[in-house]
Amino acid sequence: ALIVTIGAHVWSGWVWTWILAIFKQPLGVKEGIRVYLVTNIAKYSPGNIWHFYGRIAAVARKGGSRGAATLSVLLEPLLMAAAALLIALVSSGLGWLETDFDYRIVLLQIISLTIVLFGIQPRILNPLLHRLSRSKNKADSTAAQAIELQKYPIFPFLGEIGFVFFRGMGFILTFIALQPVTWSQIPQLISAFSFAWLLGLVVPGAPGGLGVFEVTAYSLLDNAQFPSQIVAVGCYRLVSVLAEAIAAGICFQGEIKKDNS
């Protein structure tokens, strides 16, 4: 579970470099993944924004656009949320997960997903970006056109779906370490993880989804099928934090050795 979760964060860093490439920013794949992993642990600090700040600053130090970097770190969690919401909706529609939500909540989720996926297409997003750029750089007409989305971020969106699945596999492997898990139970675990992780991502004031993820996952899983759910959910949080800390530590040590050499 630890190895898979570390791999999920590396994958997520790679997907972030895809977003940077769309905005033509000068941070390469290797450097982008390193920056992503080093700053990722900062999301547990008060404010839950310092990992974003670290990534924006890293792009700016390489001579990139601070505005484009800001858009990249805002687009990434938006695509993550859309990916988790899509998986959760498909799971609920296939009956993999029984919830107490009525049809109005499901309809609201579908509308939210549609708005997000429709709103990030270039024809809609670019005019908003140009207007914001013009209001911030009234004297510079070229700056108004500098930040724009050249194409629909379909591959980053698919990449974020893969990230949620990788994280879900780490969740499943944590359960397997504590109790027998059958193939028929795996869809329910993935569904519960997707719902819980989505709420942990979007609920404000919860750094890294602390507390929100655990309570949601516990409430969605059937205690009869998963008697070790309390311990497993708690262990997964430990696995997740350790994975982020190990990945950040390895990248940080590698950067120190590089600077010394």
Stockholm file with secondary structure:
# STOCKHOLM 1.0

chainA/1-261         ALIVTIGAHVWSGWVWTWILAIFKQPLGVKEGIRVYLVTNIAKYSPGNIWHFYGRIAAVARKGGSRGAATLSVLLEPLLMAAAALLIALVSSGLGWLETDFDYRIVLLQIISLTIVLFGIQPRILNPLLHRLSRSKNKADSTAAQAIELQKYPIFPFLGEIGFVFFRGMGFILTFIALQPVTWSQIPQLISAFSFAWLLGLVVPGAPGGLGVFEVTAYSLLDNAQFPSQIVAVGCYRLVSVLAEAIAAGICFQGEIKKDNS
#=GR chainA/1-261 SS CHHHHHHHHHHHHHHHHHHHHHTTCSCCHHHHHHHHHHHHGGGGSTTSCHHHHHHHHHHHHTTCCHHHHHHHHHHHHHHHHHHHHHHHHHHHHTTSSCCSCCHHHHHHHHHHHHHHHHHTSHHHHHHHHHHHHHHHCTTCHHHHTTSCCCSCCHHHHHHHHHHHHHHHHHHHHHHHHHSCCCGGGHHHHHHHHHHHHHHHHHSTTCGGGTTHHHHHHHHHSCTTTCTTHHHHHHHHHHHHHHHHHHHHHHHHHHHHHHHHC
#=GC SS_cons         CHHHHHHHHHHHHHHHHHHHHHTTCSCCHHHHHHHHHHHHGGGGSTTSCHHHHHHHHHHHHTTCCHHHHHHHHHHHHHHHHHHHHHHHHHHHHTTSSCCSCCHHHHHHHHHHHHHHHHHTSHHHHHHHHHHHHHHHCTTCHHHHTTSCCCSCCHHHHHHHHHHHHHHHHHHHHHHHHHSCCCGGGHHHHHHHHHHHHHHHHHSTTCGGGTTHHHHHHHHHSCTTTCTTHHHHHHHHHHHHHHHHHHHHHHHHHHHHHHHHC
//
